[in-house]
């Protein structure tokens, strides 16, 4: 069974968040750290501020999409202070 992760990174440089999902968290975090992800390459370094695991890709994608909505941003502000 494959696990999927939804993660939230916060940039030390500009304090902005990046929300993503992956089936290989270690590899994806390394890609962010090395500047190999186009949308974050100029914004690192990052810290992982939130992580959720899912057993299905669909579940992870839905949660990632939620975090990118107004309600999701509100949830992050209340629960993460991010």
Gaussian input, Z-matrix of N, CA and C with variables (Angstrom, degrees):
# hf/3-21g

backbone

0 1
 N
 C     1     B1
 C     2     B2     1     A1
 N     3     B3     2     A2     1     D1
 C     4     B4     3     A3     2     D2
 C     5     B5     4     A4     3     D3
 N     6     B6     5     A5     4     D4
 C     7     B7     6     A6     5     D5
 C     8     B8     7     A7     6     D6
 N     9     B9     8     A8     7     D7
 C    10    B10     9     A9     8     D8
 C    11    B11    10    A10     9     D9
 N    12    B12    11    A11    10    D10
 C    13    B13    12    A12    11    D11
 C    14    B14    13    A13    12    D12
 N    15    B15    14    A14    13    D13
 C    16    B16    15    A15    14    D14
 C    17    B17    16    A16    15    D15
 N    18    B18    17    A17    16    D16
 C    19    B19    18    A18    17    D17
 C    20    B20    19    A19    18    D18
 N    21    B21    20    A20    19    D19
 C    22    B22    21    A21    20    D20
 C    23    B23    22    A22    21    D21
 N    24    B24    23    A23    22    D22
 C    25    B25    24    A24    23    D23
 C    26    B26    25    A25    24    D24
 N    27    B27    26    A26    25    D25
 C    28    B28    27    A27    26    D26
 C    29    B29    28    A28    27    D27
 N    30    B30    29    A29    28    D28
 C    31    B31    30    A30    29    D29
 C    32    B32    31    A31    30    D30
 N    33    B33    32    A32    31    D31
 C    34    B34    33    A33    32    D32
 C    35    B35    34    A34    33    D33
 N    36    B36    35    A35    34    D34
 C    37    B37    36    A36    35    D35
 C    38    B38    37    A37    36    D36
 N    39    B39    38    A38    37    D37
 C    40    B40    39    A39    38    D38
 C    41    B41    40    A40    39    D39
 N    42    B42    41    A41    40    D40
 C    43    B43    42    A42    41    D41
 C    44    B44    43    A43    42    D42
 N    45    B45    44    A44    43    D43
 C    46    B46    45    A45    44    D44
 C    47    B47    46    A46    45    D45
 N    48    B48    47    A47    46    D46
 C    49    B49    48    A48    47    D47
 C    50    B50    49    A49    48    D48
 N    51    B51    50    A50    49    D49
 C    52    B52    51    A51    50    D50
 C    53    B53    52    A52    51    D51
 N    54    B54    53    A53    52    D52
 C    55    B55    54    A54    53    D53
 C    56    B56    55    A55    54    D54
 N    57    B57    56    A56    55    D55
 C    58    B58    57    A57    56    D56
 C    59    B59    58    A58    57    D57
 N    60    B60    59    A59    58    D58
 C    61    B61    60    A60    59    D59
 C    62    B62    61    A61    60    D60
 N    63    B63    62    A62    61    D61
 C    64    B64    63    A63    62    D62
 C    65    B65    64    A64    63    D63
 N    66    B66    65    A65    64    D64
 C    67    B67    66    A66    65    D65
 C    68    B68    67    A67    66    D66
 N    69    B69    68    A68    67    D67
 C    70    B70    69    A69    68    D68
 C    71    B71    70    A70    69    D69
 N    72    B72    71    A71    70    D70
 C    73    B73    72    A72    71    D71
 C    74    B74    73    A73    72    D72
 N    75    B75    74    A74    73    D73
 C    76    B76    75    A75    74    D74
 C    77    B77    76    A76    75    D75
 N    78    B78    77    A77    76    D76
 C    79    B79    78    A78    77    D77
 C    80    B80    79    A79    78    D78
 N    81    B81    80    A80    79    D79
 C    82    B82    81    A81    80    D80
 C    83    B83    82    A82    81    D81
 N    84    B84    83    A83    82    D82
 C    85    B85    84    A84    83    D83
 C    86    B86    85    A85    84    D84
 N    87    B87    86    A86    85    D85
 C    88    B88    87    A87    86    D86
 C    89    B89    88    A88    87    D87
 N    90    B90    89    A89    88    D88
 C    91    B91    90    A90    89    D89
 C    92    B92    91    A91    90    D90
 N    93    B93    92    A92    91    D91
 C    94    B94    93    A93    92    D92
 C    95    B95    94    A94    93    D93
 N    96    B96    95    A95    94    D94
 C    97    B97    96    A96    95    D95
 C    98    B98    97    A97    96    D96
 N    99    B99    98    A98    97    D97
 C   100   B100    99    A99    98    D98
 C   101   B101   100   A100    99    D99
 N   102   B102   101   A101   100   D100
 C   103   B103   102   A102   101   D101
 C   104   B104   103   A103   102   D102
 N   105   B105   104   A104   103   D103
 C   106   B106   105   A105   104   D104
 C   107   B107   106   A106   105   D105
 N   108   B108   107   A107   106   D106
 C   109   B109   108   A108   107   D107
 C   110   B110   109   A109   108   D108
 N   111   B111   110   A110   109   D109
 C   112   B112   111   A111   110   D110
 C   113   B113   112   A112   111   D111
 N   114   B114   113   A113   112   D112
 C   115   B115   114   A114   113   D113
 C   116   B116   115   A115   114   D114
 N   117   B117   116   A116   115   D115
 C   118   B118   117   A117   116   D116
 C   119   B119   118   A118   117   D117
 N   120   B120   119   A119   118   D118
 C   121   B121   120   A120   119   D119
 C   122   B122   121   A121   120   D120
 N   123   B123   122   A122   121   D121
 C   124   B124   123   A123   122   D122
 C   125   B125   124   A124   123   D123
 N   126   B126   125   A125   124   D124
 C   127   B127   126   A126   125   D125
 C   128   B128   127   A127   126   D126
 N   129   B129   128   A128   127   D127
 C   130   B130   129   A129   128   D128
 C   131   B131   130   A130   129   D129
 N   132   B132   131   A131   130   D130
 C   133   B133   132   A132   131   D131
 C   134   B134   133   A133   132   D132
 N   135   B135   134   A134   133   D133
 C   136   B136   135   A135   134   D134
 C   137   B137   136   A136   135   D135
 N   138   B138   137   A137   136   D136
 C   139   B139   138   A138   137   D137
 C   140   B140   139   A139   138   D138
 N   141   B141   140   A140   139   D139
 C   142   B142   141   A141   140   D140
 C   143   B143   142   A142   141   D141
 N   144   B144   143   A143   142   D142
 C   145   B145   144   A144   143   D143
 C   146   B146   145   A145   144   D144
 N   147   B147   146   A146   145   D145
 C   148   B148   147   A147   146   D146
 C   149   B149   148   A148   147   D147
 N   150   B150   149   A149   148   D148
 C   151   B151   150   A150   149   D149
 C   152   B152   151   A151   150   D150
 N   153   B153   152   A152   151   D151
 C   154   B154   153   A153   152   D152
 C   155   B155   154   A154   153   D153
 N   156   B156   155   A155   154   D154
 C   157   B157   156   A156   155   D155
 C   158   B158   157   A157   156   D156
 N   159   B159   158   A158   157   D157
 C   160   B160   159   A159   158   D158
 C   161   B161   160   A160   159   D159
 N   162   B162   161   A161   160   D160
 C   163   B163   162   A162   161   D161
 C   164   B164   163   A163   162   D162
 N   165   B165   164   A164   163   D163
 C   166   B166   165   A165   164   D164
 C   167   B167   166   A166   165   D165
 N   168   B168   167   A167   166   D166
 C   169   B169   168   A168   167   D167
 C   170   B170   169   A169   168   D168
 N   171   B171   170   A170   169   D169
 C   172   B172   171   A171   170   D170
 C   173   B173   172   A172   171   D171
 N   174   B174   173   A173   172   D172
 C   175   B175   174   A174   173   D173
 C   176   B176   175   A175   174   D174
 N   177   B177   176   A176   175   D175
 C   178   B178   177   A177   176   D176
 C   179   B179   178   A178   177   D177
 N   180   B180   179   A179   178   D178
 C   181   B181   180   A180   179   D179
 C   182   B182   181   A181   180   D180
 N   183   B183   182   A182   181   D181
 C   184   B184   183   A183   182   D182
 C   185   B185   184   A184   183   D183
 N   186   B186   185   A185   184   D184
 C   187   B187   186   A186   185   D185
 C   188   B188   187   A187   186   D186
 N   189   B189   188   A188   187   D187
 C   190   B190   189   A189   188   D188
 C   191   B191   190   A190   189   D189
 N   192   B192   191   A191   190   D190
 C   193   B193   192   A192   191   D191
 C   194   B194   193   A193   192   D192
 N   195   B195   194   A194   193   D193
 C   196   B196   195   A195   194   D194
 C   197   B197   196   A196   195   D195
 N   198   B198   197   A197   196   D196
 C   199   B199   198   A198   197   D197
 C   200   B200   199   A199   198   D198
 N   201   B201   200   A200   199   D199
 C   202   B202   201   A201   200   D200
 C   203   B203   202   A202   201   D201
 N   204   B204   203   A203   202   D202
 C   205   B205   204   A204   203   D203
 C   206   B206   205   A205   204   D204
 N   207   B207   206   A206   205   D205
 C   208   B208   207   A207   206   D206
 C   209   B209   208   A208   207   D207
 N   210   B210   209   A209   208   D208
 C   211   B211   210   A210   209   D209
 C   212   B212   211   A211   210   D210
 N   213   B213   212   A212   211   D211
 C   214   B214   213   A213   212   D212
 C   215   B215   214   A214   213   D213
 N   216   B216   215   A215   214   D214
 C   217   B217   216   A216   215   D215
 C   218   B218   217   A217   216   D216
 N   219   B219   218   A218   217   D217
 C   220   B220   219   A219   218   D218
 C   221   B221   220   A220   219   D219
 N   222   B222   221   A221   220   D220
 C   223   B223   222   A222   221   D221
 C   224   B224   223   A223   222   D222
 N   225   B225   224   A224   223   D223
 C   226   B226   225   A225   224   D224
 C   227   B227   226   A226   225   D225
 N   228   B228   227   A227   226   D226
 C   229   B229   228   A228   227   D227
 C   230   B230   229   A229   228   D228
 N   231   B231   230   A230   229   D229
 C   232   B232   231   A231   230   D230
 C   233   B233   232   A232   231   D231
 N   234   B234   233   A233   232   D232
 C   235   B235   234   A234   233   D233
 C   236   B236   235   A235   234   D234
 N   237   B237   236   A236   235   D235
 C   238   B238   237   A237   236   D236
 C   239   B239   238   A238   237   D237
 N   240   B240   239   A239   238   D238
 C   241   B241   240   A240   239   D239
 C   242   B242   241   A241   240   D240
 N   243   B243   242   A242   241   D241
 C   244   B244   243   A243   242   D242
 C   245   B245   244   A244   243   D243

   B1=1.4488
   B2=1.5298
   B3=1.3098
   B4=1.4519
   B5=1.5227
   B6=1.3252
   B7=1.4526
   B8=1.5162
   B9=1.3108
   B10=1.4503
   B11=1.5155
   B12=1.3078
   B13=1.4602
   B14=1.5168
   B15=1.3189
   B16=1.4608
   B17=1.5211
   B18=1.3229
   B19=1.4601
   B20=1.5215
   B21=1.3184
   B22=1.4565
   B23=1.5224
   B24=1.3149
   B25=1.4573
   B26=1.5209
   B27=1.3123
   B28=1.4577
   B29=1.5208
   B30=1.3207
   B31=1.4527
   B32=1.5269
   B33=1.3311
   B34=1.4606
   B35=1.5280
   B36=1.3197
   B37=1.4594
   B38=1.5275
   B39=1.3364
   B40=1.4662
   B41=1.5317
   B42=1.3352
   B43=1.4752
   B44=1.5303
   B45=1.3065
   B46=1.4650
   B47=1.5201
   B48=1.3428
   B49=1.4658
   B50=1.5282
   B51=1.3232
   B52=1.4571
   B53=1.5183
   B54=1.3242
   B55=1.4635
   B56=1.5199
   B57=1.3181
   B58=1.4513
   B59=1.5149
   B60=1.3331
   B61=1.4650
   B62=1.5123
   B63=1.3215
   B64=1.4543
   B65=1.5204
   B66=1.3140
   B67=1.4644
   B68=1.5321
   B69=1.3323
   B70=1.4654
   B71=1.5303
   B72=1.3095
   B73=1.4649
   B74=1.5245
   B75=1.3190
   B76=1.4675
   B77=1.5238
   B78=1.3196
   B79=1.4642
   B80=1.5234
   B81=1.3224
   B82=1.4646
   B83=1.5273
   B84=1.3214
   B85=1.4626
   B86=1.5230
   B87=1.3303
   B88=1.4619
   B89=1.5327
   B90=1.3284
   B91=1.4610
   B92=1.5270
   B93=1.3288
   B94=1.4680
   B95=1.5284
   B96=1.3177
   B97=1.4657
   B98=1.5261
   B99=1.3172
   B100=1.4695
   B101=1.5233
   B102=1.3374
   B103=1.4599
   B104=1.5133
   B105=1.3321
   B106=1.4621
   B107=1.5245
   B108=1.3311
   B109=1.4655
   B110=1.5224
   B111=1.3225
   B112=1.4601
   B113=1.5268
   B114=1.3351
   B115=1.4676
   B116=1.5260
   B117=1.3250
   B118=1.4663
   B119=1.5248
   B120=1.3128
   B121=1.4605
   B122=1.5255
   B123=1.3173
   B124=1.4650
   B125=1.5221
   B126=1.3355
   B127=1.4653
   B128=1.5167
   B129=1.3169
   B130=1.4623
   B131=1.5102
   B132=1.3042
   B133=1.4613
   B134=1.5301
   B135=1.3316
   B136=1.4597
   B137=1.5139
   B138=1.3254
   B139=1.4498
   B140=1.5259
   B141=1.3069
   B142=1.4610
   B143=1.5230
   B144=1.3481
   B145=1.4660
   B146=1.5194
   B147=1.3381
   B148=1.4658
   B149=1.5237
   B150=1.3353
   B151=1.4608
   B152=1.5159
   B153=1.3313
   B154=1.4622
   B155=1.5160
   B156=1.3278
   B157=1.4719
   B158=1.5234
   B159=1.3362
   B160=1.4606
   B161=1.5202
   B162=1.3207
   B163=1.4637
   B164=1.5262
   B165=1.3464
   B166=1.4657
   B167=1.5243
   B168=1.3116
   B169=1.4611
   B170=1.5216
   B171=1.3256
   B172=1.4699
   B173=1.5242
   B174=1.3270
   B175=1.4600
   B176=1.5190
   B177=1.3188
   B178=1.4635
   B179=1.5226
   B180=1.3152
   B181=1.4636
   B182=1.5266
   B183=1.3218
   B184=1.4709
   B185=1.5251
   B186=1.3369
   B187=1.4610
   B188=1.5212
   B189=1.3298
   B190=1.4617
   B191=1.5259
   B192=1.3149
   B193=1.4638
   B194=1.5289
   B195=1.3456
   B196=1.4637
   B197=1.5248
   B198=1.3340
   B199=1.4588
   B200=1.5260
   B201=1.3173
   B202=1.4590
   B203=1.5277
   B204=1.3376
   B205=1.4699
   B206=1.5253
   B207=1.3171
   B208=1.4596
   B209=1.5169
   B210=1.3254
   B211=1.4735
   B212=1.5254
   B213=1.3182
   B214=1.4565
   B215=1.5219
   B216=1.3306
   B217=1.4667
   B218=1.5264
   B219=1.3349
   B220=1.4648
   B221=1.5367
   B222=1.3339
   B223=1.4670
   B224=1.5275
   B225=1.3365
   B226=1.4623
   B227=1.5263
   B228=1.3192
   B229=1.4637
   B230=1.5238
   B231=1.3312
   B232=1.4663
   B233=1.5271
   B234=1.3190
   B235=1.4636
   B236=1.5247
   B237=1.3092
   B238=1.4597
   B239=1.5209
   B240=1.3179
   B241=1.4504
   B242=1.5165
   B243=1.3152
   B244=1.4715
   B245=1.5047
   A1=109.19
   A2=116.11
   A3=121.43
   A4=109.76
   A5=116.07
   A6=121.36
   A7=109.44
   A8=115.92
   A9=122.34
   A10=108.13
   A11=116.17
   A12=121.43
   A13=110.23
   A14=115.18
   A15=122.37
   A16=104.98
   A17=115.79
   A18=119.15
   A19=110.29
   A20=114.53
   A21=121.37
   A22=106.98
   A23=114.80
   A24=121.78
   A25=108.63
   A26=116.02
   A27=120.54
   A28=107.94
   A29=115.59
   A30=121.98
   A31=110.96
   A32=116.57
   A33=120.36
   A34=110.06
   A35=116.19
   A36=121.56
   A37=112.64
   A38=117.31
   A39=119.53
   A40=113.50
   A41=116.58
   A42=123.36
   A43=113.83
   A44=117.25
   A45=120.85
   A46=109.69
   A47=114.11
   A48=120.66
   A49=110.54
   A50=114.13
   A51=121.64
   A52=106.49
   A53=116.48
   A54=122.58
   A55=107.69
   A56=116.34
   A57=119.84
   A58=112.01
   A59=114.78
   A60=119.62
   A61=108.73
   A62=115.17
   A63=120.59
   A64=110.33
   A65=115.33
   A66=120.37
   A67=110.62
   A68=116.90
   A69=121.42
   A70=108.10
   A71=116.10
   A72=121.33
   A73=112.45
   A74=118.01
   A75=120.20
   A76=111.57
   A77=116.36
   A78=120.79
   A79=110.87
   A80=116.74
   A81=120.24
   A82=111.26
   A83=117.60
   A84=120.13
   A85=110.77
   A86=116.53
   A87=120.22
   A88=110.41
   A89=117.21
   A90=120.64
   A91=110.81
   A92=116.82
   A93=120.08
   A94=110.22
   A95=117.12
   A96=121.71
   A97=112.18
   A98=116.76
   A99=121.19
   A100=113.20
   A101=117.53
   A102=120.87
   A103=113.68
   A104=117.75
   A105=121.68
   A106=113.46
   A107=117.24
   A108=121.75
   A109=107.07
   A110=116.66
   A111=121.67
   A112=113.22
   A113=116.86
   A114=119.54
   A115=113.52
   A116=118.20
   A117=119.97
   A118=113.42
   A119=118.39
   A120=119.66
   A121=113.94
   A122=118.92
   A123=120.52
   A124=112.52
   A125=117.00
   A126=119.71
   A127=114.57
   A128=119.01
   A129=121.31
   A130=111.78
   A131=117.40
   A132=128.93
   A133=112.49
   A134=114.35
   A135=121.78
   A136=111.30
   A137=113.80
   A138=120.80
   A139=107.80
   A140=116.36
   A141=121.82
   A142=107.35
   A143=116.82
   A144=120.03
   A145=113.20
   A146=117.71
   A147=119.74
   A148=109.26
   A149=115.04
   A150=121.37
   A151=109.23
   A152=116.03
   A153=122.19
   A154=107.95
   A155=116.71
   A156=122.15
   A157=109.85
   A158=115.09
   A159=122.61
   A160=109.46
   A161=115.43
   A162=119.84
   A163=111.63
   A164=116.97
   A165=119.97
   A166=111.02
   A167=115.16
   A168=121.25
   A169=110.26
   A170=116.79
   A171=121.09
   A172=110.50
   A173=117.07
   A174=120.73
   A175=112.16
   A176=116.42
   A177=121.16
   A178=111.03
   A179=116.95
   A180=120.49
   A181=111.22
   A182=116.94
   A183=120.62
   A184=110.88
   A185=116.32
   A186=119.71
   A187=110.76
   A188=117.85
   A189=120.89
   A190=109.64
   A191=116.61
   A192=120.79
   A193=110.82
   A194=116.85
   A195=120.59
   A196=110.93
   A197=117.30
   A198=120.61
   A199=112.19
   A200=117.60
   A201=121.38
   A202=112.75
   A203=117.05
   A204=122.09
   A205=109.60
   A206=115.42
   A207=120.32
   A208=112.33
   A209=116.97
   A210=120.96
   A211=110.67
   A212=116.28
   A213=120.11
   A214=111.76
   A215=117.17
   A216=120.65
   A217=110.29
   A218=115.88
   A219=120.32
   A220=110.13
   A221=116.64
   A222=121.01
   A223=110.55
   A224=116.27
   A225=120.01
   A226=111.33
   A227=116.57
   A228=120.00
   A229=110.92
   A230=116.79
   A231=121.79
   A232=111.53
   A233=117.14
   A234=121.28
   A235=115.35
   A236=116.51
   A237=119.49
   A238=112.68
   A239=116.12
   A240=119.32
   A241=111.21
   A242=114.77
   A243=120.51
   A244=111.20
   D1=132.03
   D2=-178.30
   D3=-92.23
   D4=138.45
   D5=175.96
   D6=-100.15
   D7=144.47
   D8=176.61
   D9=-120.18
   D10=142.87
   D11=-178.04
   D12=-121.16
   D13=138.12
   D14=168.41
   D15=-107.21
   D16=130.22
   D17=-175.25
   D18=-133.83
   D19=154.07
   D20=176.25
   D21=-125.95
   D22=123.00
   D23=176.59
   D24=-105.71
   D25=150.21
   D26=173.56
   D27=-124.25
   D28=131.48
   D29=-178.13
   D30=-78.89
   D31=131.26
   D32=172.67
   D33=-70.56
   D34=-27.36
   D35=-174.33
   D36=-74.31
   D37=-51.13
   D38=-176.77
   D39=-122.36
   D40=4.72
   D41=176.60
   D42=63.24
   D43=15.75
   D44=177.28
   D45=-86.37
   D46=160.25
   D47=-179.74
   D48=-100.03
   D49=152.67
   D50=170.15
   D51=-129.07
   D52=128.85
   D53=-178.99
   D54=-113.75
   D55=131.57
   D56=179.16
   D57=-152.00
   D58=172.83
   D59=173.48
   D60=-137.70
   D61=154.74
   D62=-175.93
   D63=-159.22
   D64=161.24
   D65=172.92
   D66=-100.69
   D67=-5.02
   D68=179.14
   D69=-137.62
   D70=86.74
   D71=-172.72
   D72=-61.80
   D73=-47.26
   D74=-178.48
   D75=-57.32
   D76=-46.32
   D77=-179.74
   D78=-63.66
   D79=-43.03
   D80=-177.66
   D81=-66.63
   D82=-41.60
   D83=178.36
   D84=-64.29
   D85=-36.93
   D86=176.93
   D87=-64.74
   D88=-40.41
   D89=177.29
   D90=-59.97
   D91=-43.30
   D92=176.98
   D93=-61.99
   D94=-45.93
   D95=-176.99
   D96=-62.89
   D97=-34.09
   D98=-178.42
   D99=-87.50
   D100=-0.23
   D101=179.61
   D102=75.82
   D103=26.41
   D104=-177.60
   D105=-92.44
   D106=-2.02
   D107=179.15
   D108=-104.29
   D109=116.07
   D110=-171.90
   D111=-53.65
   D112=-43.13
   D113=-175.11
   D114=-72.50
   D115=-13.43
   D116=-179.53
   D117=-123.84
   D118=0.75
   D119=-170.31
   D120=-61.74
   D121=-28.96
   D122=-178.77
   D123=-98.00
   D124=5.39
   D125=-172.83
   D126=-112.91
   D127=-2.44
   D128=-177.08
   D129=-76.42
   D130=169.80
   D131=4.47
   D132=-78.06
   D133=166.82
   D134=-175.93
   D135=-125.06
   D136=160.89
   D137=168.61
   D138=-125.16
   D139=142.23
   D140=177.67
   D141=-80.58
   D142=117.07
   D143=-177.08
   D144=-104.95
   D145=-15.98
   D146=179.93
   D147=-159.23
   D148=144.08
   D149=179.76
   D150=-146.28
   D151=132.81
   D152=174.12
   D153=-131.32
   D154=140.65
   D155=-179.57
   D156=-109.73
   D157=144.50
   D158=-179.04
   D159=-135.10
   D160=150.95
   D161=178.54
   D162=-88.45
   D163=-13.78
   D164=179.94
   D165=-126.30
   D166=149.07
   D167=176.72
   D168=-64.50
   D169=-39.87
   D170=-179.23
   D171=-61.20
   D172=-44.10
   D173=178.61
   D174=-60.51
   D175=-42.86
   D176=179.42
   D177=-66.39
   D178=-41.95
   D179=-179.79
   D180=-64.47
   D181=-39.36
   D182=178.28
   D183=-63.92
   D184=-42.08
   D185=-179.59
   D186=-67.93
   D187=-40.16
   D188=176.82
   D189=-60.31
   D190=-45.15
   D191=179.65
   D192=-61.53
   D193=-40.65
   D194=177.93
   D195=-57.91
   D196=-46.16
   D197=-177.85
   D198=-62.03
   D199=-21.48
   D200=-179.04
   D201=-92.16
   D202=6.37
   D203=176.94
   D204=-99.23
   D205=171.40
   D206=176.26
   D207=-59.04
   D208=-43.47
   D209=178.37
   D210=-64.36
   D211=-37.92
   D212=178.78
   D213=-66.66
   D214=-41.84
   D215=176.85
   D216=-63.69
   D217=-38.55
   D218=176.58
   D219=-62.61
   D220=-44.04
   D221=177.93
   D222=-58.25
   D223=-44.12
   D224=-179.60
   D225=-63.80
   D226=-41.05
   D227=-179.98
   D228=-62.04
   D229=-45.00
   D230=-178.69
   D231=-70.11
   D232=-45.32
   D233=-171.67
   D234=-91.59
   D235=-24.98
   D236=-177.00
   D237=-116.46
   D238=-16.68
   D239=-174.25
   D240=63.64
   D241=20.21
   D242=-175.35
   D243=-95.90

